[in-house]
Amino acid sequence: MAFGINHVRVRGFRSARDVAFAPGSLSALVGEANVGKSSLLAALRALLDPSAPEFSQEDATVGGDGRIRIEASLEGGRTVVLDAVPPQPPNVDRREVPAALFFPAALRAGTLVEPSATPAPATILILELFQHALAEQGGAPVPGRSATALARSLVSGLEACCARGVTGVVLLVEEPELYLPPQAQRYLYRLLRTFASQGNQVIYSTHAPAFLNVGRLEELLLVSHRGPYGTTVLQPKPLPDDEAFRIVSEFDAERSELFLAHAAVLVEGRTEKLVFPFVFQALGHDADREAISIIECGGKSNIPVFAGICLAVGVPFLAVHDRDAEAGKEPIPAERAVNDLILQVAGSDRIVVLEPDFEAVTGLVGRSNKPKRAWERFVSLPAEEVPEPLALVAERALALARGTD
């Protein structure tokens, strides 16, 4: 990375007792609500932005010594440190730090960015571009004005920044997906990537799979809250280049739900993905309510890749695949090799093998109109008719999602 923050450590700030992470040119803070994502963005803003609000005593970690310390190593070797004992003003030397601009979620349907009495020179042009974008959408919110239209100003403002070649800014964004339809979310994600590639740094929090990319695990900052330890951040290692290329060509926002799931069920194809929600329904459960994602892997040979991703990001999972051989018979060598690889990567306790295959287990023998026949068979299936192997998958996935497995 040629610009921005290389490493951050936050101590004593809200739920961040002692948290360290290394953001890249583009980084996504991912995690459930109230785990500390917004606090980490606020800490970065406090470090870099002179217009950031001063700390209150409530900002100091409960049970700590009342001191807040935020430090970052910057590209080029310089270290910047903020030290504070609220309500006293912080001690920080911001000379030669990157300019920062913060887009809070609370202002997404309004002014987008908090005004600054003394904006940094590098942010003046950006502020002008976003003000122009807001003006094109009608300006500040009034009764009857669409929040979606105002939120689109984030998209058009960023378009203008990319077109003008703005550089040298750290962009901090809370939930860029707010009020935007799926197509606009995907486009905004690409704009953020473009903006970062032009010599800026982008760090954002999100609950939307459109802003996550499994082919770039190194961009994920997985945020959780561990009781007395407070906020923690896990950074998964990047995929090997060959796997990354393969996943980038296949992954979409639907599959990126994986990062936001309490548990995942990895299946071979679209028919299995169609059937399993009905299996949960027949057993009296709702997979979405339980935050269980059914991930279609695009074939059995891809299941080891997805299993490896689940292991890297700490998402509990089950891999469901065909044995592709009748009981008492050996699969052909190619199928046996894939079966063995899934076992090696996932482990025996995370696998359910369907013998001989999904079609035989479900009674969907034959290849013509298989999704349609699957829907007709399972849409109103009573619990007692759910095939036992599929019921087992649902029960184990529920236990994983609820933390009782």
Secondary structure, 3 states (H helix, E strand, C coil): CCCCEEEEEEEEECCEEEEEECCCCEEEEECCCCCCHHHHHHHHHHHHCCCCCCCCHHHECCCCCCCEEEEEEECCCCEEEEEECCCCCCEECCCCCCEEEEECHHHCCCCCCCCCCCCCHHHHHHHHHHHHHHHHCCCCCCCCCCHHHHHHHHHHHHHHHHHHCCCCEEEEEECCCCCCCHHHHHHHHHHHHHHHHCCCEEEEEECCHHHCCHHHHHHEEEEEECHHHCEEEECCCCCCHHHHHHHHCCCCCCHHHHHHCCEEEEECCHHHHHHHHHHHHHCCCCCCCCCEEEEECCCHHHHHHHHHHHHHHCCCEEEEEECCCCCCCCCCHHHHHHHHHHHHHHCHHHEEEECCCHHHHHCCCCCCCHHHHHHHHHCCCCHHHCCHHHHHHHHHHHHHHHCCC
